[in-house]
């Protein structure tokens, strides 16, 4: 006889993938399950490389979310200090920045877990960050060093995400 479960146990998503956890129609595989499906050492290396790349990309995306949270805090300090021209616009910008930070954090967690929709969202996020970096490096008030500092983590995360996608593709085709 099984014990009754609380509501949060049904709705909470574990950060570490569990065996046979079902999320919206797809199974989240553990490393052992993916190794068991691998038929050669080359496939095992690809699985390992993919999992490491996904975890590293997830960490970078989570750090980017923390950076967005810090930006929202900076914006809030500016509002408190009275360094804004329009209070309603400043509050709306803070709310949107916090919403973006939450969304990017979800992409980071799902990338860490190896879910394809998280990788897709993280790739779009990196492309948007690269657009911001290009804008920071060019234009009337250009700061090329700032643009490069913004672009480096985005490029690293983008490369790791592409590696993770390439490693996840064979297992997705088998389903």
DRENBAGU-500501 format. One line per field, with one value per residue: residue number from 1; z, x, y of N, C-alpha, C in turn. Coordinates in pm, whole numbers, plus 50000, padded with zeros to 5 digits. Each point is the difference from the previous one (the first is absolute). Layout:
nr = [NUM;...]
n.c3 = [Z;...]
n.c1 = [X;...]
n.c2 = [Y;...]
ca.c3 = [Z;...]
ca.c1 = [X;...]
ca.c2 = [Y;...]
c.c3 = [Z;...]
c.c1 = [X;...]
c.c2 = [Y;...]
This chain:
nr = [1;2;3;4;5;6;7;8;9;10;11;12;13;14;15;16;17;18;19;20;21;22;23;24;25;26;27;28;29;30;31;32;33;34;35;36;37;38;39;40;41;42;43;44;45;46;47;48;49;50;51;52;53;54;55;56;57;58;59;60;61;62;63;64;65;66;67;68;69;70;71;72;73;74;75;76;77;78;79;80;81;82;83;84;85;86;87;88;89;90;91;92;93;94;95;96;97;98;99;100;101;102;103;104;105;106;107;108;109;110;111;112;113;114;115;116;117;118;119;120;121;122;123;124;125;126;127;128;129;130;131;132;133;134;135;136;137;138;139;140;141;142;143;144;145;146;147;148;149;150;151;152;153;154;155;156;157;158;159;160;161;162;163;164;165;166;167;168;169;170;171;172;173;174;175]
n.c3 = [50000;49910;50040;50061;49887;50030;49990;50084;50045;49968;50055;50097;49926;50009;50061;50079;49876;50014;50028;49874;50013;50003;49900;49992;50025;50065;49987;50122;49922;50083;50051;50102;49986;49986;50105;50059;49945;50048;49872;50008;50010;49868;50007;50079;49920;49899;50068;50036;49879;49954;50092;49983;49868;50015;50087;49925;49891;50072;50044;49878;49954;50102;49969;49875;50048;50071;49886;49943;50098;49984;49870;50031;50081;49901;49918;50094;50012;49868;50008;50095;49927;49927;49945;50001;49872;49977;50113;49930;49915;50104;50059;49886;49986;50129;49985;49885;50064;50106;49915;49935;50119;50032;49883;50006;50126;49953;49904;50097;50079;49899;49973;50128;49996;49891;50030;49887;50058;50103;49926;49943;50116;50047;49888;50007;50129;49962;49903;50091;50083;49897;49979;50129;49994;49887;50060;50101;49903;49947;49915;50032;50093;49906;50061;49911;50105;50024;49872;50008;50110;49936;49892;50077;50110;49919;49950;50120;50052;49895;50011;50132;49972;49903;50083;50093;49907;49955;50128;50013;49883;50017;50127;49947;49908;50109;50048]
n.c1 = [50085;49974;50088;49912;49989;50085;49931;50092;49982;49876;50017;50082;50086;50049;50103;50020;50027;49879;50026;49962;50055;49870;50045;49872;49988;50104;50077;50030;50103;50032;50115;49963;49880;50057;50078;49892;49948;50111;50031;50066;50132;49988;49896;50072;50105;49916;49950;50121;50047;49890;50009;50131;49983;49899;50073;50109;49928;49943;50123;50050;49897;50019;50129;49959;49922;50104;50068;49896;50005;50132;49975;49906;50090;50088;49907;49975;50131;50002;49896;50055;50111;49893;50073;49869;49973;49965;49936;49890;50073;50058;49882;49945;50108;49986;49869;50020;50092;49921;49902;50082;50038;49872;49970;50102;49961;49876;50045;50064;49892;49919;50091;50014;49868;50036;49909;49947;49882;50069;50055;49881;49939;50093;49983;49869;50010;50084;49912;49905;50073;50024;49870;49980;50084;49940;49884;50053;50040;49882;49995;49915;49947;50081;49994;50099;50068;49904;50000;50132;49996;49905;50076;50108;49927;49944;50118;50057;49895;50007;50131;49991;49910;50079;50104;49925;49964;50124;50033;49902;50042;50104;50000;49986;50087;50050;49948]
n.c2 = [49882;50090;50089;50078;50066;50095;50111;50050;49875;50035;50119;49963;50070;49876;50058;49895;49957;49952;49871;49996;50119;50011;50074;50031;49873;50048;49895;50036;49980;49905;50032;49922;50053;50118;49970;49953;50109;50051;49989;50115;49993;50009;49918;49923;50023;49979;49897;49961;50023;49941;49907;49994;50005;49916;49930;50010;49973;49904;49974;50011;49931;49917;50008;49981;49905;49958;50013;49941;49911;49997;49991;49913;49946;50011;49954;49909;49986;50002;49918;49928;50010;49978;49905;50022;50009;49874;50012;50022;50067;50059;50007;50039;50076;50031;50011;50062;50070;50008;50030;50080;50045;50000;50054;50082;50017;50004;50080;50063;49993;50032;50091;50030;49995;50068;50091;49956;50020;49954;49903;49981;50012;49917;49931;50017;49968;49905;49974;50013;49925;49921;50016;49981;49898;49968;50023;49930;49919;50032;50097;50097;49924;49962;49882;49986;50045;50086;50027;49999;50074;50064;50005;50006;50025;50090;50031;50000;50064;50079;49999;50016;50090;50043;49988;50058;50085;50008;50000;50088;50037;49915;50040;50120;49960;49939;50112]
ca.c3 = [50000;49991;50088;49926;49964;50008;49871;49946;49942;49864;49915;50001;49905;50060;49922;49954;49932;50065;49901;49955;50033;49879;49992;49875;49892;49968;50116;50031;50021;50082;49929;49989;49893;49871;49979;49968;49861;49912;49946;49981;50081;49940;50046;50143;50007;49956;50108;50108;49955;49996;50137;50061;49933;50045;50138;49999;49941;50098;50102;49941;49983;50135;50037;49925;50069;50120;49954;49975;50132;50052;49924;50055;50129;49970;49956;50119;50075;49928;50027;50140;50008;49927;49878;49885;49950;50007;50098;49950;49902;50073;50067;49895;49956;50105;49993;49879;50020;50090;49923;49913;50083;50036;49880;49971;50103;49962;49889;50057;50072;49905;49925;50092;50005;49871;49924;49874;49994;50076;49913;49895;50060;50035;49875;49963;50097;49966;49880;50044;50072;49898;49938;50096;49998;49877;50022;50095;49938;49886;50016;50043;50134;49997;50094;49947;50106;50062;49905;50004;50130;49993;49897;50028;50058;49907;49899;50066;50024;49871;49954;50085;49967;49872;50031;50070;49902;49911;50075;50035;49878;49976;50092;49965;49881;50037;50066]
ca.c1 = [49915;50083;49961;49943;50099;49953;49984;50127;50075;49950;50022;50140;50089;50132;50110;50079;49909;49972;49965;49863;49918;49925;49969;49935;50009;50133;50071;50130;50087;50119;50123;50011;49912;50058;50116;49952;49959;50115;50048;50144;50072;49980;49871;50015;50071;49908;49904;50072;50028;49872;49952;50088;49973;49868;50013;50078;49916;49898;50061;50022;49869;49956;50077;49943;49875;50040;50040;49877;49948;50082;49962;49872;50030;50063;49891;49920;50078;49987;49867;49999;50084;49936;50077;49917;49915;49861;49993;49922;50084;50109;49944;49970;50127;50045;49914;50036;50134;49983;49934;50103;50093;49933;49993;50136;50031;49932;50079;50123;49968;49961;50120;50074;49929;50010;49875;50027;49940;50087;50114;49952;49985;50133;50065;49941;50053;50139;49998;49958;50113;50098;49950;50027;50145;50031;49956;50091;50131;49991;49906;50048;50060;50059;50101;50034;50039;49874;49940;50073;49973;49864;49993;50079;49920;49895;50062;50035;49875;49945;50078;49964;49864;50004;50056;49896;49895;50052;50005;49864;49925;49977;49902;49869;49954;49960;49867]
ca.c2 = [50118;50119;50111;50113;50101;50138;50066;50048;49890;49978;50116;50044;49933;49980;50056;49887;49908;49874;49899;49988;50116;50035;50142;50038;49902;49950;49947;50058;49885;50016;49969;49855;49953;50038;49913;49866;50002;50020;49874;50001;50098;50132;50050;50030;50128;50104;50020;50068;50137;50071;50025;50100;50128;50048;50047;50124;50105;50032;50087;50132;50064;50040;50119;50113;50035;50074;50133;50076;50034;50110;50119;50046;50062;50128;50087;50034;50099;50127;50052;50045;50120;50108;50023;49962;50108;49957;49892;49887;49929;49935;49882;49902;49943;49908;49881;49925;49943;49885;49893;49944;49922;49874;49916;49953;49900;49876;49943;49944;49876;49895;49963;49913;49872;49935;50009;50069;50133;50090;50033;50090;50132;50051;50042;50130;50096;50032;50085;50134;50060;50041;50124;50108;50022;50072;50137;50065;50018;50091;50109;50131;49990;49867;49954;49868;49907;49955;49908;49873;49937;49945;49897;49879;49892;49958;49913;49874;49927;49959;49885;49886;49960;49927;49868;49924;49966;49895;49875;49956;49966;49857;49942;50053;49929;49866;50001]
c.c3 = [50000;50088;49916;49972;50010;49861;49941;49940;49857;49907;49991;49898;50065;49910;49945;49933;50076;49893;49974;50052;49871;50006;49861;49885;49966;50128;50015;50038;50095;49916;49979;49889;49863;49970;49960;49854;49903;49957;49983;50093;49945;50045;50148;50017;49958;50108;50114;49965;49999;50140;50068;49938;50047;50142;50006;49942;50097;50110;49946;49984;50136;50050;49926;50064;50128;49964;49969;50132;50063;49927;50052;50136;49981;49956;50120;50087;49933;50023;50142;50015;49926;49869;49876;49959;50012;50090;49946;49896;50068;50070;49898;49950;50102;49994;49879;50013;50092;49930;49905;50077;50038;49881;49966;50103;49969;49883;50053;50070;49903;49909;50084;50002;49867;49918;49877;49996;50081;49920;49892;50054;50036;49876;49956;50095;49965;49876;50035;50075;49901;49927;50092;50002;49875;50012;50095;49935;49884;50032;50054;50135;50017;50109;49958;50108;50070;49908;50002;50131;50001;49905;50038;50066;49906;49893;50060;50023;49869;49946;50083;49969;49868;50020;50069;49905;49910;50071;50033;49878;49978;50094;49970;49878;50033;50058;49901]
c.c1 = [50089;49945;49935;50107;49938;49995;50134;50083;49954;50036;50146;50080;50135;50109;50087;49906;49987;49965;49850;49910;49933;49963;49947;50030;50139;50068;50134;50091;50116;50121;50013;49911;50057;50124;49956;49956;50117;50057;50151;50063;49982;49868;50004;50071;49909;49898;50065;50026;49873;49951;50086;49973;49867;50009;50077;49919;49890;50052;50020;49868;49944;50077;49951;49868;50031;50045;49879;49934;50077;49969;49867;50021;50063;49894;49915;50072;49991;49863;49994;50080;49939;50069;49922;49912;49852;49992;49925;50079;50113;49950;49966;50127;50055;49920;50036;50139;49993;49931;50100;50100;49938;49995;50137;50042;49933;50073;50128;49975;49965;50115;50085;49937;50001;49872;50021;49940;50080;50122;49959;49986;50133;50076;49946;50052;50142;50007;49956;50112;50107;49954;50023;50149;50043;49959;50090;50136;49999;49905;50065;50071;50065;50104;50038;50037;49875;49929;50066;49972;49860;49997;50070;49917;49891;50056;50035;49874;49939;50073;49963;49858;49994;50058;49895;49889;50047;50006;49863;49923;49982;49896;49861;49942;49949;49860;49887]
c.c2 = [50124;50110;50109;50104;50139;50061;50043;49889;49971;50114;50042;49920;49981;50055;49888;49900;49869;49896;49999;50112;50045;50148;50029;49904;49951;49952;50070;49884;50034;49963;49849;49944;50032;49916;49859;49990;50014;49866;49996;50103;50142;50062;50036;50134;50115;50031;50077;50146;50083;50035;50107;50137;50057;50054;50132;50116;50042;50092;50141;50075;50043;50122;50124;50045;50077;50141;50088;50041;50115;50131;50057;50066;50138;50102;50044;50103;50137;50063;50057;50129;50118;50034;49956;50117;49966;49877;49879;49918;49924;49874;49892;49934;49901;49870;49915;49937;49879;49883;49934;49916;49866;49905;49943;49896;49867;49933;49935;49868;49889;49959;49906;49861;49927;50003;50088;50140;50101;50040;50098;50143;50062;50046;50136;50108;50041;50089;50142;50071;50045;50125;50119;50033;50076;50147;50076;50031;50099;50114;50126;49994;49862;49980;49858;49899;49945;49900;49863;49927;49939;49879;49870;49891;49949;49907;49864;49916;49950;49877;49876;49951;49923;49861;49913;49957;49887;49866;49945;49951;49851;49939;50050;49927;49861;49995;49998]
